[in-house]
Amino acid sequence: MIKVIARSVIKENHLSDALEIYRHLVAETVKETGCIAYELFQELNNPNILTLIEEWEDMEALQRHTQTPHFITLVEQLSLFEKELPVLIYKKLF
Amino acid sequence: MIKVIARSVIKENHLSDALEIYRHLVAETVKETGCIAYELFQELNNPNILTLIEEWEDMEALQRHTQTPHFITLVEQLSLFEKELPVLIYKKLF
């Protein structure tokens, strides 16, 4: 199992734009084979920080995800509203 | 539901020390009332970065956690082996 944390810092006054795109991205991605979980969270102390916490069966499923049309299109749209998007990939220990 | 991401940067040559303490912290914490999930992950690109991904029923459960003897004792022990431990608190959007 592979866990991914993608922490998105949204530009001022563009939160609703980003949320709309994320809603679409989540709705499409959860249908993908190998996607165990794909959820969007908001930092309590900073509402302009949205974080995707994802769970994939394996690296192949994650790599397939990054080649899907919806991922490519929507991530490009998101980049208009995001200052930064560091993506960290984990394996579970216990 | 409250989600917490605690990203721990471990000092060089102290990974096994930290892992031992985290194993104990996880084992005790999952028994707590209101603890939905409490799992430890390791960054694939940097094994010295351990990240706790936690899920709590509500803020009260999380606050009770930080007052438990095992949390107080073990977090203090961990501080010997950790360079930094930023804790981020989230709510789920969708």
Backbone of each chain as ProteinMPNN parsed JSONL, in Angstrom:
{"seq_chain_A": "MIKVIARSVIKENHLSDALEIYRHLVAETVKETGCIAYELFQELNNPNILTLIEEWEDMEALQRHTQTPHFITLVEQLSLFEKELPVLIYKKLF", "coords_chain_A": {"N_chain_A": [[0.857, -1.19, 0.0], [0.472, 2.199, -0.819], [0.906, 5.462, 0.387], [-0.089, 8.793, -0.147], [0.593, 12.221, 0.323], [-0.536, 15.258, -0.599], [0.081, 18.509, -0.481], [-1.563, 21.384, -0.886], [-1.105, 24.744, -1.516], [-3.202, 27.365, -1.751], [-3.771, 30.17, -3.866], [-4.523, 33.553, -2.751], [-8.02, 34.397, -2.505], [-8.856, 32.464, -4.336], [-9.911, 30.122, -3.449], [-12.477, 28.949, -3.741], [-12.537, 28.452, -6.484], [-10.505, 26.517, -6.685], [-11.527, 24.494, -5.042], [-13.744, 23.625, -6.489], [-12.575, 22.388, -8.704], [-11.084, 20.4, -7.398], [-13.154, 18.886, -6.331], [-14.162, 17.663, -8.58], [-11.891, 16.246, -9.411], [-11.545, 14.441, -7.27], [-13.957, 13.002, -7.435], [-13.683, 11.671, -9.907], [-11.289, 10.242, -9.541], [-11.642, 8.397, -7.436], [-12.931, 6.388, -8.688], [-11.035, 4.941, -9.987], [-9.122, 1.976, -10.736], [-7.401, 0.343, -8.168], [-7.295, 2.477, -6.501], [-7.514, 3.172, -3.211], [-8.184, 5.065, -1.286], [-9.05, 8.538, -1.489], [-8.999, 11.546, -0.529], [-9.974, 14.896, 0.373], [-8.68, 17.398, 2.483], [-8.872, 20.193, 4.77], [-6.761, 22.627, 6.222], [-7.171, 23.438, 9.594], [-6.112, 25.717, 10.779], [-5.427, 27.237, 8.623], [-7.269, 28.001, 6.113], [-6.683, 28.225, 3.397], [-5.046, 26.194, 2.779], [-5.127, 23.151, 1.337], [-5.262, 19.672, 1.51], [-4.59, 16.674, -0.057], [-5.105, 13.386, 0.86], [-4.068, 10.328, 0.012], [-4.546, 6.874, -0.9], [-3.094, 4.075, -2.299], [-3.126, 0.922, -4.043], [-0.68, 0.027, -5.007], [2.514, 1.165, -6.429], [2.208, 1.107, -9.181], [-0.513, 1.55, -9.616], [-0.692, 4.164, -8.695], [0.998, 5.431, -10.522], [-0.407, 4.946, -12.91], [-2.584, 6.539, -12.37], [-1.529, 9.126, -12.599], [-1.357, 9.379, -15.279], [-3.865, 9.567, -16.278], [-6.507, 11.128, -18.202], [-8.224, 12.879, -16.746], [-6.691, 13.513, -14.511], [-4.428, 14.797, -15.611], [-5.569, 16.992, -16.995], [-7.06, 18.347, -14.947], [-5.155, 18.871, -12.954], [-3.555, 20.61, -14.281], [-5.349, 22.754, -14.602], [-5.668, 23.371, -11.904], [-3.186, 24.379, -11.302], [-3.246, 27.029, -11.932], [-4.329, 28.196, -9.743], [-2.807, 27.546, -7.595], [-0.138, 28.071, -5.278], [1.932, 26.421, -4.422], [2.649, 22.856, -4.519], [3.672, 20.489, -2.926], [4.347, 17.069, -3.173], [4.261, 14.182, -1.287], [5.435, 10.886, -0.856], [4.65, 7.847, 0.739], [5.33, 4.803, 2.625], [3.548, 2.409, 4.583], [4.443, 1.803, 7.97], [3.676, 0.819, 10.619]], "CA_chain_A": [[0.0, 0.0, 0.0], [1.231, 3.447, -0.935], [0.155, 6.622, 0.878], [0.407, 10.048, -0.727], [0.074, 13.463, 0.898], [-0.261, 16.371, -1.522], [-0.313, 19.692, 0.289], [-1.749, 22.435, -1.878], [-1.262, 26.109, -0.982], [-4.038, 28.048, -2.742], [-3.594, 31.637, -3.94], [-5.595, 34.347, -2.118], [-9.273, 34.625, -3.254], [-9.126, 31.426, -5.348], [-10.247, 28.869, -2.769], [-13.674, 28.301, -4.31], [-12.138, 27.921, -7.804], [-9.725, 25.28, -6.479], [-12.411, 23.46, -4.472], [-14.581, 23.091, -7.558], [-11.739, 21.474, -9.508], [-10.758, 19.246, -6.544], [-14.36, 18.048, -6.212], [-14.2, 16.885, -9.818], [-10.739, 15.331, -9.394], [-11.834, 13.375, -6.3], [-15.061, 12.185, -7.963], [-13.156, 10.811, -10.98], [-10.163, 9.401, -9.099], [-12.078, 7.28, -6.587], [-13.418, 5.308, -9.561], [-9.899, 4.273, -10.634], [-8.66, 0.695, -10.176], [-6.211, 0.47, -7.309], [-7.444, 3.636, -5.603], [-8.139, 2.726, -1.949], [-8.806, 6.267, -0.695], [-8.59, 9.771, -2.143], [-9.835, 12.476, 0.229], [-9.444, 16.26, 0.483], [-8.78, 17.973, 3.822], [-8.54, 21.612, 4.861], [-6.085, 22.912, 7.489], [-8.029, 24.249, 10.467], [-5.478, 27.01, 11.059], [-5.184, 28.008, 7.395], [-8.231, 27.459, 5.153], [-6.137, 28.22, 2.026], [-4.208, 25.016, 2.565], [-5.911, 21.939, 1.101], [-4.344, 18.535, 1.456], [-5.107, 15.388, -0.5], [-4.493, 12.196, 1.457], [-4.422, 9.293, -0.944], [-4.049, 5.529, -0.6], [-3.099, 3.298, -3.533], [-2.725, -0.476, -3.804], [0.758, -0.084, -5.287], [3.061, 2.275, -7.208], [1.68, 1.049, -10.552], [-1.839, 2.205, -9.589], [-0.426, 5.6, -8.566], [1.55, 5.92, -11.801], [-1.525, 4.97, -13.891], [-3.407, 7.711, -12.024], [-0.925, 10.379, -13.093], [-1.465, 9.4, -16.758], [-5.283, 9.653, -16.694], [-6.896, 12.432, -18.766], [-8.783, 13.812, -15.748], [-5.601, 14.018, -13.653], [-3.589, 15.734, -16.387], [-6.345, 18.211, -17.278], [-7.464, 19.065, -13.738], [-3.966, 19.366, -12.256], [-3.138, 21.801, -15.04], [-6.274, 23.828, -14.212], [-5.383, 23.732, -10.509], [-1.912, 25.105, -11.19], [-3.555, 28.469, -12.033], [-4.794, 28.703, -8.436], [-1.952, 27.031, -6.526], [1.213, 28.645, -5.137], [2.859, 25.292, -4.397], [1.974, 21.565, -4.337], [4.632, 19.418, -2.67], [3.722, 15.746, -3.078], [5.136, 13.283, -0.53], [4.975, 9.506, -1.014], [4.985, 7.083, 1.94], [4.884, 3.425, 2.817], [3.119, 2.243, 5.959], [5.3, 0.994, 8.832], [2.732, 0.108, 11.513]], "C_chain_A": [[0.884, 1.228, 0.0], [0.338, 4.593, -0.457], [0.771, 7.869, 0.266], [-0.231, 11.219, 0.011], [0.476, 14.591, -0.045], [-0.819, 17.641, -0.894], [-0.349, 20.919, -0.621], [-1.977, 23.792, -1.209], [-1.974, 26.931, -2.053], [-3.807, 29.558, -2.686], [-4.802, 32.34, -3.312], [-6.801, 34.464, -3.066], [-9.555, 33.59, -4.341], [-9.521, 30.101, -4.736], [-11.436, 28.185, -3.443], [-13.375, 27.748, -5.707], [-11.453, 26.562, -7.635], [-10.629, 24.153, -5.966], [-13.273, 22.811, -5.55], [-13.809, 22.06, -8.389], [-11.406, 20.231, -8.702], [-11.965, 18.307, -6.418], [-14.448, 17.109, -7.411], [-13.081, 15.835, -9.822], [-10.999, 14.152, -8.446], [-12.889, 12.423, -6.865], [-14.569, 11.226, -9.046], [-12.148, 9.796, -10.442], [-10.625, 8.209, -8.266], [-12.623, 6.124, -7.412], [-12.263, 4.464, -10.112], [-9.546, 2.95, -9.951], [-7.42, 0.941, -9.331], [-6.256, 1.664, -6.375], [-8.188, 3.186, -4.353], [-8.857, 3.895, -1.286], [-8.221, 7.494, -1.386], [-9.475, 10.887, -1.593], [-9.168, 13.839, 0.341], [-9.725, 16.831, 1.863], [-8.369, 19.439, 3.769], [-7.889, 21.888, 6.203], [-6.942, 23.843, 8.333], [-7.434, 25.643, 10.662], [-5.267, 27.847, 9.8], [-6.054, 27.458, 6.267], [-7.736, 27.454, 3.708], [-5.183, 27.062, 1.769], [-5.101, 23.777, 2.502], [-4.925, 20.787, 0.953], [-5.08, 17.275, 1.015], [-4.366, 14.305, 0.266], [-5.01, 11.013, 0.662], [-3.858, 7.953, -0.496], [-4.209, 4.69, -1.857], [-2.613, 1.872, -3.267], [-1.23, -0.633, -3.991], [1.213, 1.086, -6.16], [2.499, 2.287, -8.627], [0.332, 1.779, -10.622], [-1.651, 3.719, -9.517], [0.094, 6.158, -9.895], [0.463, 5.964, -12.889], [-2.376, 6.229, -13.674], [-2.856, 8.986, -12.672], [-0.951, 10.474, -14.622], [-2.921, 9.528, -17.216], [-5.595, 11.05, -17.227], [-7.398, 13.4, -17.687], [-7.68, 14.366, -14.855], [-4.812, 15.099, -14.39], [-4.322, 17.066, -16.596], [-6.576, 19.014, -16.0], [-6.259, 19.607, -12.966], [-3.426, 20.605, -12.974], [-4.029, 22.999, -14.674], [-5.958, 24.324, -12.794], [-4.144, 24.622, -10.411], [-2.122, 26.613, -11.312], [-3.844, 29.055, -10.654], [-3.895, 28.283, -7.286], [-0.593, 27.72, -6.498], [2.228, 27.521, -5.167], [2.067, 24.018, -4.154], [3.014, 20.47, -4.115], [3.892, 18.092, -2.479], [4.709, 14.792, -2.403], [4.566, 11.872, -0.59], [5.519, 8.648, 0.117], [4.677, 5.61, 1.789], [4.512, 3.321, 4.296], [4.112, 1.389, 6.732], [4.451, 0.171, 9.791], [1.688, 1.083, 11.96]], "O_chain_A": [[1.892, 1.302, 0.703], [-0.828, 4.689, -0.839], [1.992, 7.992, 0.17], [-1.43, 11.216, 0.29], [1.66, 14.849, -0.263], [-2.032, 17.821, -0.791], [0.685, 21.42, -1.063], [-2.92, 23.964, -0.437], [-1.425, 27.169, -3.129], [-3.666, 30.143, -1.612], [-5.923, 31.832, -3.325], [-6.63, 34.612, -4.276], [-10.416, 33.82, -5.19], [-9.479, 29.067, -5.404], [-11.403, 26.979, -3.688], [-13.896, 26.696, -6.078], [-11.767, 25.596, -8.33], [-10.513, 23.007, -6.399], [-13.504, 21.602, -5.529], [-14.333, 21.0, -8.729], [-11.434, 19.122, -9.237], [-11.81, 17.086, -6.4], [-14.764, 15.927, -7.276], [-13.302, 14.682, -10.191], [-10.706, 13.004, -8.781], [-12.745, 11.203, -6.79], [-15.006, 10.076, -9.09], [-12.155, 8.632, -10.843], [-10.057, 7.123, -8.378], [-12.766, 5.01, -6.908], [-12.495, 3.38, -10.649], [-9.661, 2.825, -8.731], [-6.507, 1.66, -9.737], [-5.36, 1.847, -5.55], [-9.371, 2.853, -4.426], [-9.976, 3.757, -0.791], [-7.066, 7.498, -1.811], [-10.559, 11.147, -2.115], [-7.942, 13.932, 0.396], [-10.849, 16.763, 2.359], [-7.64, 19.875, 2.878], [-8.395, 21.439, 7.231], [-7.385, 24.893, 7.868], [-8.165, 26.633, 10.706], [-4.962, 29.036, 9.893], [-5.634, 26.553, 5.545], [-8.305, 26.753, 2.871], [-4.59, 26.953, 0.696], [-5.743, 23.406, 3.485], [-3.872, 20.937, 0.333], [-6.063, 16.864, 1.633], [-3.136, 14.306, 0.316], [-6.207, 10.728, 0.634], [-2.837, 7.889, 0.189], [-5.3, 4.595, -2.419], [-1.793, 1.643, -2.379], [-0.578, -1.342, -3.225], [0.395, 1.903, -6.583], [2.33, 3.355, -9.217], [0.068, 2.527, -11.564], [-2.357, 4.47, -10.19], [-0.326, 7.228, -10.334], [0.416, 6.899, -13.688], [-2.82, 6.883, -14.617], [-3.6, 9.804, -13.212], [-0.614, 11.511, -15.192], [-3.184, 9.592, -18.417], [-5.023, 12.038, -16.766], [-7.055, 14.582, -17.697], [-7.712, 15.538, -14.478], [-4.563, 16.178, -13.852], [-3.748, 18.136, -16.393], [-6.321, 20.218, -15.966], [-6.337, 20.69, -12.385], [-2.907, 21.527, -12.343], [-3.539, 24.109, -14.465], [-5.977, 25.524, -12.521], [-4.061, 25.501, -9.553], [-1.287, 27.394, -10.857], [-3.636, 30.245, -10.415], [-4.167, 28.613, -6.131], [0.031, 27.931, -7.538], [3.256, 27.621, -5.836], [0.948, 24.07, -3.644], [3.228, 19.624, -4.983], [2.931, 18.012, -1.715], [5.834, 14.61, -2.868], [3.366, 11.673, -0.399], [6.71, 8.707, 0.425], [3.875, 5.209, 0.945], [5.061, 4.024, 5.145], [4.579, 0.368, 6.227], [4.51, -1.058, 9.766], [0.787, 0.719, 12.717]]}, "seq_chain_B": "MIKVIARSVIKENHLSDALEIYRHLVAETVKETGCIAYELFQELNNPNILTLIEEWEDMEALQRHTQTPHFITLVEQLSLFEKELPVLIYKKLF", "coords_chain_B": {"N_chain_B": [[-15.089, 14.667, 12.33], [-11.593, 14.606, 12.886], [-8.489, 15.154, 11.326], [-5.047, 14.461, 11.614], [-1.745, 15.327, 10.753], [1.435, 14.522, 11.482], [4.599, 15.344, 10.997], [7.629, 13.97, 11.279], [10.977, 14.726, 11.544], [13.763, 12.866, 11.701], [16.79, 12.703, 13.573], [20.093, 12.079, 12.216], [21.211, 8.646, 12.233], [19.518, 7.862, 14.289], [17.186, 6.558, 13.734], [16.276, 3.955, 14.376], [16.022, 4.142, 17.131], [13.96, 6.027, 17.347], [11.876, 4.704, 16.008], [11.336, 2.578, 17.72], [10.212, 3.875, 19.911], [8.019, 5.075, 18.686], [6.577, 2.796, 17.953], [5.647, 1.93, 20.405], [4.126, 4.164, 21.161], [2.11, 4.174, 19.185], [0.896, 1.694, 19.7], [-0.224, 2.133, 22.245], [-1.855, 4.355, 21.814], [-3.854, 3.66, 19.937], [-5.639, 2.36, 21.503], [-7.113, 4.264, 22.749], [-10.135, 6.018, 23.598], [-12.146, 7.357, 21.052], [-10.174, 7.44, 19.18], [-9.766, 6.964, 15.874], [-8.0, 6.239, 13.842], [-4.456, 5.642, 13.779], [-1.574, 5.84, 12.517], [1.751, 5.023, 11.393], [3.932, 6.282, 8.958], [6.523, 6.09, 6.442], [8.635, 8.211, 4.582], [9.179, 7.537, 1.191], [11.261, 8.637, -0.287], [12.908, 9.605, 1.645], [14.03, 8.091, 4.222], [14.436, 8.967, 6.827], [12.358, 10.508, 7.495], [9.476, 10.346, 9.229], [6.015, 9.933, 9.397], [3.122, 10.541, 11.174], [-0.181, 9.689, 10.636], [-3.21, 10.59, 11.665], [-6.524, 9.949, 12.948], [-9.288, 11.32, 14.467], [-12.264, 11.218, 16.49], [-13.277, 13.691, 17.36], [-12.287, 17.08, 18.348], [-12.064, 17.034, 21.107], [-11.368, 14.411, 21.749], [-8.846, 14.33, 20.603], [-7.563, 16.285, 22.144], [-7.704, 15.072, 24.675], [-5.984, 12.992, 24.188], [-3.483, 14.254, 24.067], [-3.011, 14.697, 26.69], [-2.526, 12.312, 27.891], [-0.591, 9.992, 29.872], [1.167, 8.27, 28.423], [1.459, 9.621, 26.005], [2.647, 12.081, 26.76], [5.046, 11.222, 28.038], [6.316, 9.659, 26.017], [6.506, 11.392, 23.814], [8.226, 13.215, 24.816], [10.528, 11.631, 25.093], [10.926, 11.09, 22.378], [11.67, 13.578, 21.453], [14.349, 13.76, 21.829], [15.395, 12.558, 19.655], [14.435, 13.804, 17.455], [14.55, 16.279, 14.884], [12.663, 18.132, 14.015], [9.059, 18.598, 14.387], [6.485, 19.29, 12.945], [3.063, 19.739, 13.446], [0.04, 19.262, 11.852], [-3.363, 20.144, 11.639], [-6.459, 18.985, 10.412], [-9.7, 19.281, 8.785], [-12.13, 17.147, 7.248], [-13.095, 17.66, 3.869], [-14.244, 16.59, 1.381]], "CA_chain_B": [[-13.847, 13.881, 12.301], [-10.404, 15.451, 12.802], [-7.322, 14.439, 10.798], [-3.791, 15.09, 12.022], [-0.526, 14.848, 10.109], [2.593, 14.957, 12.274], [5.742, 14.966, 10.159], [8.779, 13.958, 12.184], [12.291, 14.616, 10.893], [14.598, 12.174, 12.696], [18.229, 12.987, 13.489], [20.928, 11.012, 11.62], [21.619, 7.499, 13.074], [18.605, 7.62, 15.423], [15.917, 6.069, 13.21], [15.779, 2.781, 15.118], [15.579, 4.62, 18.456], [12.648, 6.687, 17.18], [10.886, 3.697, 15.624], [10.964, 1.81, 18.908], [9.302, 4.705, 20.713], [6.76, 5.232, 17.935], [5.835, 1.526, 18.034], [4.994, 1.946, 21.717], [3.118, 5.239, 21.119], [0.989, 3.709, 18.346], [0.232, 0.585, 20.407], [-1.014, 2.682, 23.352], [-2.828, 5.361, 21.339], [-5.009, 3.06, 19.241], [-6.592, 1.878, 22.523], [-7.812, 5.409, 23.342], [-11.487, 6.319, 23.13], [-12.193, 8.464, 20.075], [-9.089, 7.298, 18.196], [-10.262, 6.19, 14.728], [-6.803, 5.661, 13.197], [-3.21, 6.264, 14.265], [-0.65, 5.006, 11.762], [3.05, 5.636, 11.117], [4.403, 6.103, 7.586], [7.898, 6.518, 6.186], [8.767, 8.771, 3.236], [9.976, 6.657, 0.325], [12.474, 9.332, -0.743], [13.767, 10.017, 2.767], [13.646, 7.186, 5.317], [14.515, 9.629, 8.14], [11.134, 11.27, 7.742], [8.356, 9.501, 9.645], [4.812, 10.772, 9.487], [1.929, 9.971, 11.789], [-1.459, 10.16, 10.096], [-4.135, 10.265, 12.743], [-7.925, 10.317, 12.735], [-9.95, 11.381, 15.775], [-13.699, 11.496, 16.374], [-13.471, 15.131, 17.506], [-11.159, 17.786, 18.958], [-11.958, 16.639, 22.523], [-10.607, 13.149, 21.782], [-7.455, 14.682, 20.311], [-7.001, 16.991, 23.31], [-7.494, 14.071, 25.748], [-4.778, 12.227, 23.805], [-2.249, 14.985, 24.383], [-2.858, 14.731, 28.161], [-2.301, 10.964, 28.416], [0.783, 9.765, 30.34], [2.039, 7.69, 27.387], [1.801, 10.657, 25.009], [3.575, 13.053, 27.365], [6.347, 10.575, 28.26], [6.952, 9.194, 24.777], [6.843, 12.54, 22.956], [9.441, 13.794, 25.41], [11.645, 10.757, 24.683], [11.135, 11.274, 20.937], [12.279, 14.893, 21.171], [15.817, 13.573, 21.825], [15.816, 12.011, 18.352], [13.758, 14.53, 16.373], [15.0, 17.648, 14.564], [11.451, 18.958, 14.018], [7.818, 17.807, 14.383], [5.322, 20.139, 12.684], [1.79, 19.009, 13.524], [-0.992, 19.991, 11.1], [-4.678, 19.606, 11.96], [-7.345, 19.155, 9.262], [-11.047, 18.712, 8.774], [-12.378, 16.565, 5.928], [-14.036, 18.379, 3.002], [-14.971, 15.518, 0.668]], "C_chain_B": [[-12.666, 14.818, 12.106], [-9.231, 14.594, 12.302], [-6.076, 15.195, 11.226], [-2.652, 14.467, 11.232], [0.642, 15.408, 10.908], [3.837, 14.436, 11.568], [7.036, 15.095, 10.952], [10.084, 13.77, 11.413], [13.274, 14.082, 11.936], [16.069, 12.517, 12.479], [18.978, 11.791, 12.905], [21.215, 9.929, 12.662], [20.703, 7.258, 14.273], [17.257, 7.071, 14.975], [15.392, 4.898, 14.058], [15.327, 3.167, 16.532], [14.157, 5.181, 18.355], [11.561, 5.658, 16.863], [10.401, 2.894, 16.823], [9.952, 2.577, 19.753], [7.948, 4.869, 19.988], [5.912, 3.959, 18.003], [5.013, 1.484, 19.321], [3.857, 2.988, 21.715], [1.896, 4.801, 20.32], [0.185, 2.646, 19.094], [-0.664, 1.11, 21.532], [-2.155, 3.565, 22.826], [-4.053, 4.732, 20.685], [-6.041, 2.52, 20.23], [-7.483, 3.022, 23.033], [-9.209, 5.581, 22.768], [-11.433, 7.492, 22.159], [-11.082, 8.415, 19.044], [-9.585, 6.404, 17.054], [-9.105, 5.499, 14.011], [-5.579, 6.402, 13.698], [-2.093, 5.41, 13.685], [0.646, 5.755, 11.463], [3.516, 5.276, 9.717], [5.829, 6.624, 7.461], [8.0, 7.046, 4.766], [9.69, 7.914, 2.396], [11.303, 7.324, -0.057], [13.4, 9.708, 0.399], [13.376, 9.239, 4.017], [13.735, 7.826, 6.711], [13.314, 10.525, 8.413], [9.991, 10.293, 7.995], [7.144, 10.41, 9.798], [3.664, 9.986, 10.103], [0.718, 10.552, 11.069], [-2.531, 9.636, 11.036], [-5.551, 10.676, 12.392], [-8.635, 10.231, 14.075], [-11.425, 11.731, 15.602], [-13.966, 12.992, 16.443], [-12.268, 15.765, 18.201], [-10.956, 17.351, 20.414], [-11.116, 15.365, 22.641], [-9.124, 13.436, 21.535], [-6.816, 15.368, 21.511], [-6.765, 16.022, 24.471], [-6.201, 13.304, 25.484], [-3.505, 12.927, 24.272], [-2.019, 15.117, 25.888], [-2.554, 13.351, 28.737], [-0.836, 10.793, 28.841], [1.693, 9.229, 29.224], [2.411, 8.742, 26.346], [2.88, 11.59, 25.562], [4.971, 12.443, 27.506], [7.041, 10.276, 26.938], [7.323, 10.346, 23.846], [8.094, 13.218, 23.49], [10.674, 12.959, 25.007], [11.97, 10.967, 23.199], [11.901, 12.561, 20.637], [13.809, 14.8, 21.166], [16.301, 13.207, 20.419], [15.223, 12.774, 17.169], [14.327, 15.924, 16.158], [13.789, 18.575, 14.607], [10.224, 18.056, 13.957], [6.617, 18.728, 14.164], [4.044, 19.296, 12.68], [0.715, 19.857, 12.849], [-2.338, 19.329, 11.35], [-5.679, 19.975, 10.863], [-8.77, 18.752, 9.586], [-11.267, 18.191, 7.35], [-13.37, 17.415, 5.144], [-14.878, 17.388, 2.212], [-13.963, 14.472, 0.261]], "O_chain_B": [[-12.715, 15.718, 11.269], [-9.005, 13.48, 12.775], [-6.05, 16.425, 11.204], [-2.591, 13.25, 11.058], [0.817, 16.623, 10.998], [4.093, 13.232, 11.546], [7.48, 16.202, 11.256], [10.265, 12.771, 10.717], [13.578, 14.752, 12.922], [16.534, 12.61, 11.343], [18.563, 10.644, 13.07], [21.436, 10.237, 13.833], [21.074, 6.521, 15.186], [16.289, 7.107, 15.735], [14.213, 4.858, 14.411], [14.375, 2.597, 17.066], [13.281, 4.859, 19.158], [10.453, 5.738, 17.393], [9.219, 2.57, 16.934], [8.973, 2.015, 20.244], [6.885, 4.807, 20.606], [4.687, 4.026, 18.098], [3.855, 1.064, 19.33], [2.762, 2.718, 22.209], [0.764, 5.037, 20.743], [-1.045, 2.687, 19.12], [-1.755, 0.579, 21.746], [-3.274, 3.52, 23.336], [-5.169, 5.221, 20.862], [-7.182, 2.252, 19.854], [-8.499, 2.768, 23.679], [-9.438, 5.318, 21.588], [-10.761, 8.492, 22.412], [-11.04, 9.244, 18.135], [-9.799, 5.209, 17.256], [-9.205, 4.336, 13.622], [-5.624, 7.594, 14.001], [-1.706, 4.395, 14.263], [0.64, 6.975, 11.3], [3.5, 4.107, 9.332], [6.284, 7.462, 8.239], [7.508, 6.408, 3.835], [10.811, 7.596, 2.793], [12.338, 6.662, -0.14], [14.548, 10.088, 0.168], [12.507, 9.664, 4.778], [13.176, 7.294, 7.67], [13.258, 11.214, 9.432], [9.592, 9.526, 7.118], [7.262, 11.536, 10.282], [3.288, 8.916, 9.624], [0.607, 11.768, 10.913], [-2.733, 8.431, 11.185], [-5.766, 11.626, 11.638], [-8.593, 9.197, 14.742], [-11.791, 12.456, 14.676], [-14.781, 13.514, 15.683], [-11.337, 15.064, 18.597], [-9.826, 17.302, 20.9], [-10.262, 15.255, 23.52], [-8.256, 12.851, 22.184], [-5.672, 15.079, 21.861], [-5.758, 16.125, 25.172], [-5.432, 13.004, 26.398], [-2.583, 12.301, 24.795], [-0.967, 15.588, 26.32], [-2.343, 13.222, 29.943], [0.057, 11.386, 28.236], [2.836, 9.664, 29.085], [3.541, 8.761, 25.857], [3.891, 11.849, 24.909], [5.964, 13.07, 27.137], [8.215, 10.601, 26.759], [8.345, 10.283, 23.162], [8.916, 13.727, 22.729], [11.714, 13.502, 24.635], [13.137, 11.017, 22.812], [12.681, 12.625, 19.686], [14.485, 15.645, 20.58], [17.436, 13.493, 20.037], [15.477, 12.43, 16.015], [14.562, 16.663, 17.114], [13.862, 19.671, 15.162], [10.313, 16.903, 13.537], [5.819, 18.932, 15.078], [3.961, 18.275, 11.998], [0.5, 21.012, 13.214], [-2.456, 18.105, 11.285], [-5.744, 21.127, 10.434], [-9.025, 17.994, 10.521], [-10.694, 18.697, 6.386], [-14.382, 17.847, 5.695], [-16.099, 17.355, 2.362], [-14.327, 13.469, -0.354]]}, "name": "protein", "num_of_chains": 2, "seq": "MIKVIARSVIKENHLSDALEIYRHLVAETVKETGCIAYELFQELNNPNILTLIEEWEDMEALQRHTQTPHFITLVEQLSLFEKELPVLIYKKLFMIKVIARSVIKENHLSDALEIYRHLVAETVKETGCIAYELFQELNNPNILTLIEEWEDMEALQRHTQTPHFITLVEQLSLFEKELPVLIYKKLF"}
